[in-house]
């Protein structure tokens, strides 16, 4: 867990934070978990998930406090509940949760604009939109998402983006907009640099050299590229870790040297990465990847693993430009840039990586956010509120 750091500006922030997320707490450990765990050192944090549907007569809100201090709140709704009742049921459960807290003690923190359908009536001291991804470009995005995002931008006192390219795309839509790209728990992933730990059982029998990926496997992955790399280098072993989401698992390329190992616990990732020669990020270049800022970029680097990526903007800037990540435009270049890395990176690469990563941590990210949030909270209720959306 990150160390607790309190600054004078944070003392003026409300004490209760309710985070509305489209990602489940126990799905893939990434930006929301890192930030909310850090926030929980200074606030009472509720992580309000999307509903689950069960054979129950009445809606209920299941609350579970994680070992990190974050309270996970899961709406349990009757299976078959009508669309018209969905928002009202969640609103009632939310009202029951917040009724014991005065509104001036609340921060409403959004990862998904869809939560506005049942939470727009809240009057928190501060509304925050952490625009982690451009969800409207993902497969299956609800039609009403853009309208709800417009309402959220009007409501939010401050907006963060998960990367520089998304910041540039959103610039002009909110007057208090700030880019906070993916950060790193460097100490956790640096465990992969240590030798001597036993390999995970499902990886131990895989031959070398190994090129590995970890993360969600969905429409953002270039499956054809993965297949071509495996076909043209049959002695390379591709280790693919992560849950398959929103795509048919039957579409995954199947070759003897491609190993789909499924999702793994965040705590186990360093043990897998320790056995890889090269980290790969074979992202497709499509609408869903236009603004992504992959958290795994600094995580690979902290593990001491050289990386080859397709030309994702927030990977090229700053990692490609600094010579920390190899960028490959096509299959031939992917193969050509991976080949020399199988024997390890250049001698000075790791020292350059560590100098770059020394500037990053989730603690620093949270402290920077907190300072800006404190200013935004002080501005709430003043004339500044009318200028938060540029052009309004």
N, C-alpha and C positions, 0 to 999 in steps of 0.2 A: 504494500500500500504506500502511496505517496506521503511524504512527510507533511505535517500541518504547517502552513504558513499564513499568518494573519497580518494584513496591512491596515493602517488607519482607515483607508477608504472603504474597506470591506465591512467595517463595523456599522456603517450606515445602511447596509443592505438588509432587506427583510430576512426573517429567520427561517421561513418555510419555502421550499422550492418544490413545485409540482412539474415534473417533466412528462410531456406527452410524446410518446414515441411510437413509430411504426415498426421498430425492431424490438424483438423480445429480449429481455435481460439475459437469458441463457442461450441466445442464438450464437452469434459470432462476436467475440469480445473486441470492441473497437471504440471509436470516438465517444459515443454516448456513455458507455460504461466508464471509460477513463475519466471523463469530466464529472460525471455524477458521483463517482467514488471520491474524487478530490473535493467536490462541493459538499459532500456529506460530513467532512471534517469541520465545516463552519455553519452548515444549515441542516434542518430536518428535511431530507429529500425523499419524495415519493416519485417512483417511476411508474407512471400510469400507462399500461400497455393497451393494445387493441383487444377487443373482447374475444372470449372463447365461448363456444356454444355447447351446452350440455343438456341432458334430460332433467331439467329442473322446472319447478312451477313458478318461481319468482327470481328476479335478478338478484345477484349478490356481488359484493366486492371482496375478493380474497386478498388478504394482506399478509405479506411474508417479509420479515426483515433479513436481508442478506448479511453475511458475516462482515461486509464492508460498512454496514450501517445504513445502506440504502433500503428503503421499504418498497418492495415491488407490489403494485396494486393491479390486480387482474379482474376486470369485469367478467362475471360468469352470467351469460344470458340464456334464456330458454331456446333450445333448438327450434328453428322454424319461426322465430320472431319476425314480424313484418318489418319491412324497411322503414315504414313510417314510425314505428315504435322504437327503432334502434337508437336514435339520437336521444329521445326522451328518457329511455332507460339508463343510458350512460350518464346523462345529465343528473338524474336523480341520485345515482351512485356517487358521482363526483360531489354533489351538494352535501351528501352525507359525510363525505371525507373531510371537506373543508369547513364544515359548520362550526367546528371547535376553534378555528383560527380566525382572528380578525382579518379583514381584507387587506389592511395596511401591513400585514406581516407576510404577505404572499408574493412570490415570484412565480409567474407562469412561463414555463420554458418549453418551446415547441420544436420538435423535429419534424412533425407532420402537420401541414395545414388542415388535414382532414379532421383533426381533433377540434377544430373551430366549430364543427357542426353541433357539438354538445357542450362546448366550454366558452363560447363567445360572451355569455352573460356574466362571466366572472369579472370582477373589478380589482385585479391585483395591484399591488403597489408598483410592480414593474412587469412588463410583458417582453419576453426575449424570444427571438426566432433564430435558432442555430441552423442555418440553411446548409446542412451537411452535403446534400446531393440535390440535383435538379430532378426531383421525383416525377415531374410531369413527362419526362422523356423516357421513363422506364416502362417496360412492357406491362400492360394491364393497368396503367395509371387511370384512376377514376376521372370521368369527364369534368366533375365539379371541382377537381383539385385546384385548377388555376384561379377560379373564382374565390375559393376559400383562401388561397394564398394572398390574393389581392386584399381580402378583408384582414388577414393577419398582418400584412405590411402596414395597413392603416392603424391597426391596434398596437403594434410593437413599438416600444420605446427605443429598442436597439436591435440590430440585425447583425449576426455573424455569418460568414461563409466558410465552408470547409476547404477552400482553396482559392488561389489567385485568379484562375480563369473564371470561376463562378462569381467571384467578386466583380470582375470586369463586366460580366454579363448582367449582373444585378445593379451595377452602378447607375445612379439616376433614378432608381425606384424607391430609395429610402435615403433620408438625409443623414442618418446615423448608422452607417454601414461600415463593417470592418472585416478584413480577411484574417482568418486564423487557420492556416493550413495544418495538415496532419502532423502530430507530434510523436513522441516516442517515450516508452519506458525502457531506456537504454540498458539499465541494469538487468532487467528481466531477459532481454534477448541476448545480452552479452554472455549469458550462461552457455550459449551454443559454441562459444570459442573455447570452452574448457574441454579437455580430453579425458577419457577414462570412464565416462558415464555409460552404462549399458544402453544399447539402442532399443527403441520400441520393437516389440516382437514382430509387428506386421511390416516393419521396414528392414529388419536385420538380415533377411534372406535376399534382399534385392541387390543385384550386382551393381558395380560402379563402372563408369562414372554416373552420377545422379544429378539430374536437373530438376528442381522442385518448385512447386507453386503451393501457396496456402491462401485460402480466402473463399468467399462465396463463388460458386460455379453457376453462372446464370448467363443471360443474354449478352453480358459484357465480355465474355471470353470468346476468343477466336478459336473455335474447335477445329476448324480446318487447318489453321496454322499448327496447332498441337499435333494433328494427325500427320501433316507433311514433315515436321521435324522428326517425329518418331519413325516415319517410313524411310526417310533419307539417311538417318543415323540409327540403324537398328541396334547398335551396341550401346547407345546412350539409353539410360533408364529415366523415364519421366515419372516423378512421384507427385501425384496431384491430391492435395488435401483440402477438404472443405465440403459443405453440404451442397447438394444440387437443388437449385431453386428456380421455379418458373419455367424451366425447360424440361423436355422429356429426357430422362436418363438414358433412354434408348438411342438418343442422338450422340452420346459420348463416343468418341473413336475408341475402338477396341483393338489393341495390338499387344503382343507379348511384352513389349517394353514400355507400355503405359500402365501405370498402377494407380487406380482410383481408390484411395484409402478412406474416403468419407471424412466427416467432421471430427476434429480433435479439440480437446480442452486447451484453453489458452495456456494453462500451466505446463502442458506437455510439448508445446510447439518448439521450445529450444532444443529438446532432445531429438526431434525430427530434423530440424535445420542443421544440427551439428553433423549430420551424416550426408549433407548435400555438397556438391562441388560448385554449383551455380544456381542462383535463384532466377526464375523466369517469371515475367509478367506478360503473358500473351494476350493482351487485351485487344478486342476488336475495335476498329475505328467506326463507331456508329453513334447514334443519338444518345444512347445511354451512357457512353463514355466521354462525351464531349467535355464535361466539366468535372470529371472525377479527380480526386486527389488521393491516391491510394495510400492508406496508412501503412501498408506492408512495405513501401519503399524504404523509409528509415528503419523499419523493423529488420528487413534483410540486412541492411548495412550494419546495424548494431550487432547482428549475429556474426558479422565478419564474412559475409557471403557476397561475392561479386554478382552483379545483377545485369540481365539483359531484358529490355522492355521494348514493346512497340511504342511508337511516338505519341504518347499521351502528353498533353500540354503541361500538366502540373508535375510530370516526371521529368520532362525535358528541362523545365525551369523549376528548381535550380539544379537538379541532380545531374542531368545530362550535360548542361552547360559547364558544370564544375568538374566534369570528368569522373563523377562518382558512379554513374550508371551508364551502361552501353545502350544506345538507342538503335533499334533495327527497323528499317522501313518495310522489309519483305522477308520471305523465307530464306533466300540466299544470304541476306545480311544477318539474319538471326543465327544461322549456322556459322557463318564466318566470324561473328563477334563472340559466339559462345565457345568456339573451339579453343582459343588460347587461354580462356579462363578456367578450363578444366584442370589445369595444373596450378591454379592459384592466380591472384591478381598481381598487378605490378607492385614492386617493393614498397613504394611510398603511399600506396592506395589506402591502406588501413589507417595510417596516421592522418591523412587528409580527411577520411571519413570521420574519425574521432574528433577532429577539430570542428567539423561541421555539426556533428551531433551534440557537442558540448553546448551549443547555443539553443538546443531544443529540450523540452521536457513538458509533460502534461501539467506539472506544477506551475511552470512559467506561463504556459498557455492560460491556465485558470487565473493566475494572478493578473495577467493582462486583461482578460475578460472582466474580472471583478472590478478593476479600477474603472473601466469604461461603464460597467453596469451601475456603479455607485454614482457616477456623474449623470447617467440617464435617469436614475431614480430621483435624484435631486431636481432634475428638470421636469419631471412629471407634474402636471397641474399648472405649469407656467405657460407663457405664450409660446415657448419653444415647441410645444406639442403640435401646434398647427403647421409647423414647417417640417415635420419628420418625413413626410412623403414629398419628395421633390416634384414640383410641378402641380401640387395640389392647390 
